[in-house]
Amino acid sequence: MIPWFVVVASVVSVIGFVYYQRPVDTTALIRDGIIGCLDERRPLWHGPCFRDLADRILARMTPEESLRTLADLDDEQPVKSVCHALVHYIGQDMYAESGDLQDTLARCSSVIACGEGCLHGAVEGYLTTAGSDFADIDLAALCVRSQAKNEMDYRACVHGIGHALMLVTDGDIPGSLAACDAIDVAVRDQCLSGVFMENVFGHQYLGNPGAYVDLREPRYPCTIVDEMYLARCYASQASFVIQNDRRGYDAGAEFCAAIDPTYRAACYGALGAQSVVGEETPHAVVQACARVPDGDAHDECIRMALYFRIQMTAGDAPSLGAICGAVPEARQEACAGAAGETIALWFSTRPEDACRDAFADTRLLRTCEAALSI
């Protein structure tokens, strides 16, 4: 007969083993970590808090597991509004682990979380490893359309080049923009927007004005760049105004109204993009765009909301239909057309099914389907 104290010791050992082997509550680890960084008011973009949080996350789970957990969380506030910066770090770490850019991009594409920041971070990891030698790299060859899951992932990769250029040039906007000129003109805007976004967010989260940020003159650096860069520049600066002025969308709309009319529609698009990150409902997104003059500018605001929404939700077509259902009736058909163009970028096969998921109204469905080939 086995002595009682041996049995007790064995049971205690098993319980202890089970306790210490319990799965990590990944949701709590990530959510609490993000909230902790926000509560401490520590910089998130290129700051130590999110850098350390990414390291803690990847010490407890695989990158794919971390992205799946974030995908479950990224429609919650405050996670939704800031986690894009976190997945940049995860993408950088994934590249550091594999050393293969195309492999890292494919892994990032397998689970989309917090927009497509993992793809951006993968390219950052690649180019920052090259450092000052990036001039010898064929930037146009980094993102391979045929290897991307869809057109939007390809564009996200190109956008990441813009971010990465700013990192390796220490925030040199003219130099980074000139490097973007090597990119195919059809998607060059994605690289340009990465450059300007890095400038805006680097200031926002580090809290120090950089060489190309002037709080007293929100049009800067658009006042010094060449004309061909102005549309993307003003759109990013509108985001800067929305983030840094207490009046938010109202301030952004006023900023856009005061610039050269040639660039106003692109500028107003920033209200739509920002609203998808900051608001919870389709109605709130549409209300942000209600500050925009009717016509092409309003359509661009809604188009950018749809573009960012499909990324934020990893292809939730019905959420696009919900936004179109909330716009004024006179603009719904334009919205359905923009939804079709957005769907075509995300769904590489059978996009017509996504249009049917998005629209029950026959007229809007036909408009969506007709836009698939544009």
DAZIZI-V858823 format. One line per field, one symbol per residue. phi: phi as a letter, one per 40 degrees, with the letter a starting at -180 (. if undefined). psi: psi as a letter, one per 40 degrees, with the letter a starting at -180 (. if undefined). burial: # if it has 16 or more other ideal C-beta (glycine too) atoms within 10 Angstrom, else .. A space follows every 10 residues. Layout:
# DAZIZI-V858823
phi=???
psi=???
burial=???
This chain:
# DAZIZI-V858823
phi=.cdccccccc ccccdccccc cddcccccdc cccccccccc fcdbcgbccc cccdcccccb acdccccccc ccbcbcccdd cbcdcccdcc cccccdccgb cccccccccc acbfgbcccc cccddccccc gccccccccc ccbbdcccca ccccccccdc ccdcdcccbf gccdcccccc cccddcbddc cccccccccc cdcdccgbcc cbbbccbccc cccbccdcbc dccccccccd cdcbbdcfcc cccccccccd ddbcccccdc ccccccccbc bdcccccccc ccdchdcccc ccdccccccc ccbfgccdcc cccccccddc bccccccccc ccdcccccbf ccccccccbc cccccccccc cccc
psi=hhiddddddd ddddddddde eiihgddddd ddddddddde fihdhfiddd dddddddeee iidddddddd ddeeeiiedd eeedddeddd ddddddddeh dddddddded hhifafdddd dddddddddd beeddehgde edhhdeeidi dddddddddd dddddddeef fgdddddddd eeihddeddd dddddddddd ddddddehha dfhhdegeeh edeeiideed dddddddddd dddehdebdd dddddddeih ddeddddddd dddddddeid idddddddee ehiiaddddd dddddddddd ddeffgdddd dddddeiidd eddddddddd ddddddheif ddddddddhd hddddddddd ede.
burial=.......... .......... .....#..## #.##..#... ..####..## #.##..##.. #.#..##### #.##....## ########## #####..#.. ##.######. ########## #######... ...#..#.#. .##....### .######### #########. ###.###.## ..#...#### ########## #####....# .##....### ##..#...## ########## ###....##. ###.##..#. ..######## #########. .#..##.##. ##....#### ########## ###..##.## #######... ########## #######... #..##.###. #..##.###. ##..
